[in-house]
Structure formats: structure tokens, C-alpha cells
Amino acid sequence: MGKRASTAATRRRTLLAGAAAAGFLGLFTRGNALELQGMPAWDPLSGPPPDIVKPGPWQFFTAEEAVAVEALVDRLIPPDPHWAGGKDAGCAVFIDRQLAGPYGRSEGLYMRPPFDDTATDRGPQSPFTPAQRYRRSLAGLDKHCEGAYAGKSFAQIPDAEKDKLIGALQSGAVALEDSSGRGFFELLLQNTKEGFFADPAYGGNRDMVGWRMIGFPGARYDYRDWIERHNETYPRPPVAISGAPQWTPRQG
């Protein structure tokens, strides 16, 4: 490009930048707000909200499986005098609803071989969906406990033994029939954490216990004045997707 052409291009860029700046500043100097024509009308609640989980029967787990999962999540996140554990926080309900939905069926995921369960640099490496993995793993855990603890189920053994068994699953020292003990532990731990900290709309984090524990504001529209205030307790209660209870008008 010659010097003359280069100079012309520079002038065009300067002219465009100046016009854009003038138009932008004009928005703030006019007495009336800018009115956009031909734009879609704004509907504040037009986005598809999540389906709020309602109390009710288990949708995926059998009654026996649910008892085992509630006992498992309550050892992964045990209760203390101040905070609820995994069971009372609804982690098992969260997992149940997820397994009954698209997540449990691995919808949208590539599920063809080859699979490499030793890989750490890629996604899930299993020919089974999460729902199938839970069903097989819980059956294997039940069979292991019956043999190792005189016919008792996982929920029936003492908490100290529960913790030992969970540790053995984590280390791979215990292999479940038709399932990977370590793989099941990792899947269960991930889902339990999700249930403890997800929005209550999905069945877990009951009473926003996970958010209150860590001081997370939730779905508040603005908390910028607190972003840089490190190591200070956030004083306001968290807000869920469905809003704060006092914002919801009473029916009837």
C-alpha cells in the first residue's frame, strides 16, 4: 500500500472513530432517552426458568438405593452443630432428579468407544450413562456390605466403618462387582458437591445451607460493592433463582 493510500485509510478510521464517539456521547447529552424502533419487546420473565423440584417420591432411585445414597452423602458432607449434612441438604434428592433427567441418560454426549478409564485429560471414559453407573455401583456396594458386614447394608454399619469403606473406594482398595469403586466414588463426590452448592431449584442446597455456609450471595442482581472486600462476612442472606421468600406474593 502506498503512502497516499495509507494516509486515506488512516483518515477513514479516524473519521469512523470520531463519528462513533460523537454518537455515543450524544446519548448522554440529549434531554430525552434514545428510543429504539423495530426491536422486540422486552419481557422480563421470557427466559425458560428451571423446573423447580417439588417434594415427592424418588424418581430414579429405589427405596433401598435412596437409603444408601442418603447415608453416603451424609458421610461425604457430615452434619455438625451449625450446618446440615449432605442428607438434610437434599443432595440425594438432587442426584435422584438429575439421574432421572437428561444428565442420567448422557444426552448430548459422545458415547462410542474407544474408552480409556486411565485418561485424565478428557471427559468421562465409560460406556455406561451416569444412571447406569449408579445402578450398577449401588448394587455392587450392597453386595460388598452384605459379605463384609454380616448381611448389613451400607446405611446399617457404624459411621466409622462407613468412612473406612468410602476411603477404600476412593483409593481403589475395594472393587465393586461390575463397577469401578474409585470411579463410583469420584462420580458420587462430584454430584454431592453439585447438590450441596447448586441453586435450591434443583432439589439440593436446601434452605440455601451451602450458600449460607460460605457466604455466597446467590442470584442477587448486584453485589459489586462486596467483591473486593476479602475475608469479610457477607451480611445479606442469599437469594435463589426463584427469588427471596419475602418477594413471593402469598396465594389466597
C-alpha positions in Angstrom: 0.0 0.0 0.0 1.4 3.4 -1.0 1.8 6.3 1.4 -1.2 8.1 -0.2 -3.5 5.1 0.2 -2.2 4.5 3.8 -3.0 8.1 4.7 -6.5 7.8 3.3 -7.2 4.7 5.2 -6.0 6.3 8.4 -8.3 9.3 7.8 -11.2 6.9 7.2 -10.5 5.1 10.5 -10.2 8.4 12.3 -13.5 9.7 10.8 -15.3 6.5 11.8 -13.9 6.5 15.3 -14.9 10.2 15.7 -18.4 9.6 14.5 -18.9 6.6 16.8 -17.6 8.7 19.8 -19.9 11.6 18.9 -22.9 9.3 18.6 -22.1 7.7 21.9 -21.7 11.0 23.7 -24.9 12.2 22.1 -26.8 9.6 24.1 -25.8 11.4 27.3 -26.2 14.9 26.2 -29.7 14.8 24.8 -32.6 15.6 27.1 -34.6 12.5 26.1 -33.6 8.9 26.2 -32.9 7.2 22.9 -36.0 5.2 21.6 -35.2 2.1 19.6 -37.6 1.3 16.8 -38.4 -2.1 15.4 -36.9 -4.0 18.3 -38.6 -7.0 20.0 -40.5 -6.0 23.2 -38.7 -6.8 26.4 -40.3 -9.4 28.6 -38.6 -9.6 32.0 -39.5 -13.3 32.5 -39.3 -14.5 28.9 -36.4 -17.0 29.5 -37.3 -20.6 30.3 -36.9 -20.9 34.0 -35.7 -24.2 35.5 -38.3 -26.7 36.7 -38.5 -26.3 40.4 -38.1 -29.6 42.2 -41.1 -30.4 44.3 -41.1 -32.7 47.3 -42.3 -36.2 46.4 -41.3 -39.8 45.7 -38.0 -40.8 44.3 -37.9 -40.6 40.5 -34.9 -42.7 39.8 -33.7 -44.5 43.0 -35.5 -47.4 44.5 -36.2 -47.0 48.2 -33.2 -49.2 49.1 -30.9 -47.2 46.8 -32.1 -43.9 48.2 -31.3 -45.0 51.8 -27.8 -46.0 50.7 -27.2 -42.7 48.8 -28.5 -40.6 51.7 -26.1 -42.4 54.0 -23.2 -41.9 51.6 -23.8 -38.2 51.0 -24.1 -37.7 54.8 -20.6 -39.1 55.3 -19.1 -37.1 52.4 -20.6 -33.9 53.9 -21.3 -34.8 57.5 -23.5 -32.6 59.6 -22.2 -30.5 62.5 -23.9 -28.4 65.2 -24.1 -25.4 62.9 -24.8 -26.8 59.4 -26.8 -29.6 57.8 -25.0 -32.5 56.2 -25.5 -33.9 52.7 -28.6 -35.8 53.6 -30.6 -32.9 55.2 -29.3 -30.5 52.5 -31.1 -32.6 49.9 -28.0 -33.9 48.0 -29.6 -37.3 47.4 -32.8 -35.6 46.0 -30.6 -33.5 43.7 -28.8 -36.6 42.4 -32.1 -38.5 42.0 -33.6 -35.8 39.9 -30.5 -35.4 37.8 -30.3 -39.2 37.1 -34.0 -39.2 36.1 -33.3 -36.5 33.5 -31.0 -35.8 30.5 -27.9 -36.0 32.6 -28.7 -39.5 33.7 -29.1 -40.6 30.1 -25.9 -38.8 28.9 -27.9 -36.9 26.4 -25.8 -34.8 24.1 -22.6 -36.7 24.9 -20.5 -38.8 22.6 -20.8 -42.4 24.0 -19.0 -44.5 21.5 -15.7 -46.4 22.0 -12.8 -46.5 22.5 -12.8 -45.7 26.2 -9.7 -45.2 28.3 -10.5 -45.1 32.1 -6.9 -44.2 32.9 -7.1 -40.9 30.9 -7.0 -37.7 32.9 -7.0 -35.2 30.1 -10.5 -35.8 28.7 -14.2 -36.2 29.7 -15.9 -39.3 31.2 -14.5 -42.6 29.9 -17.3 -45.1 30.4 -19.6 -46.9 28.1 -22.3 -46.5 30.8 -24.5 -43.5 31.4 -24.5 -41.9 34.9 -27.8 -43.6 35.7 -26.4 -47.0 34.7 -23.2 -46.4 36.7 -25.2 -45.6 39.9 -27.5 -48.6 39.5 -24.5 -51.0 39.0 -22.4 -49.4 41.7 -25.1 -49.3 44.3 -25.8 -53.0 43.6 -22.1 -53.8 43.9 -21.9 -51.8 47.2 -24.8 -53.6 48.7 -23.4 -57.0 47.8 -20.0 -56.0 49.3 -21.5 -54.8 52.5 -23.6 -58.0 52.9 -20.5 -60.1 52.6 -18.2 -57.9 54.7 -20.6 -56.8 57.5 -22.7 -59.9 58.2 -25.6 -59.1 55.9 -25.9 -55.4 56.8 -26.4 -52.7 54.3 -24.2 -49.6 54.0 -26.7 -47.5 55.9 -26.7 -50.0 58.8 -23.0 -50.1 59.5 -21.4 -47.7 62.1 -20.2 -44.3 60.8 -16.6 -45.2 61.4 -17.0 -48.2 59.1 -18.8 -46.2 56.5 -15.8 -43.8 56.4 -13.3 -46.6 56.1 -15.3 -48.2 53.2 -15.6 -44.8 51.4 -11.9 -44.3 51.8 -11.3 -47.8 50.3 -13.5 -46.9 47.4 -11.5 -43.7 46.9 -8.2 -45.4 46.9 -9.3 -48.3 44.8 -8.7 -50.8 47.5 -12.3 -52.0 47.2 -13.6 -53.1 43.8 -17.3 -53.3 43.3 -18.8 -56.1 41.2 -19.5 -54.9 37.7 -18.3 -51.4 38.6 -15.2 -49.4 39.5 -15.1 -48.5 43.2 -12.9 -45.5 42.6 -15.0 -44.3 39.6 -18.2 -44.5 41.6 -16.6 -42.5 44.5 -15.4 -39.8 42.1 -18.8 -39.6 40.4 -20.7 -39.6 43.7 -18.4 -36.9 45.3 -18.8 -34.6 42.3 -22.6 -35.0 42.3 -22.8 -34.5 46.0 -20.8 -31.2 45.8 -23.1 -30.1 43.0 -26.2 -30.9 45.0 -24.8 -29.0 48.1 -24.0 -25.8 46.2 -26.5 -25.7 43.3 -29.5 -23.5 43.3 -32.2 -24.9 45.5 -34.5 -25.1 42.5 -32.7 -28.4 41.6 -33.5 -30.1 44.9 -30.3 -29.7 46.8 -28.8 -26.9 48.9 -32.0 -27.0 51.0 -32.6 -23.6 52.7 -29.5 -22.4 50.8 -27.4 -24.1 53.5 -24.4 -24.4 51.2 -24.5 -20.7 50.2 -25.0 -19.5 53.8 -22.1 -21.6 54.9 -19.6 -19.9 52.6 -21.3 -16.5 52.4 -22.3 -16.7 48.8 -24.9 -14.1 47.8 -26.6 -16.4 45.3 -28.6 -14.8 42.5 -28.6 -11.2 43.8 -28.6 -8.8 40.9 -25.8 -6.6 42.3 -23.1 -7.1 44.9 -20.2 -5.3 43.3 -19.6 -3.3 46.5 -18.5 -6.5 48.2 -16.4 -8.1 45.5 -13.1 -6.6 46.8 -13.9 -6.9 50.5 -12.0 -10.1 51.2 -12.2 -12.0 54.4 -15.3 -10.2 55.5 -18.6 -11.9 56.2 -21.3 -11.0 53.6 -24.1 -9.7 55.8 -27.1 -10.2 53.5 -29.0 -13.5 53.0 -28.6 -15.3 49.7 -31.2 -15.2 47.0 -32.2 -18.2 44.9 -33.3 -18.2 41.3 -36.9 -18.2 42.4 -36.2 -15.0 44.5 -36.3 -14.3 48.2 -39.2 -15.7 50.1 -40.4 -12.2 51.1 -40.5 -11.3 47.4 -43.0 -14.0 46.5 -46.6 -12.9 47.0 -48.8 -15.3 49.0 -51.6 -17.0 47.2 -55.1 -16.8 48.5 
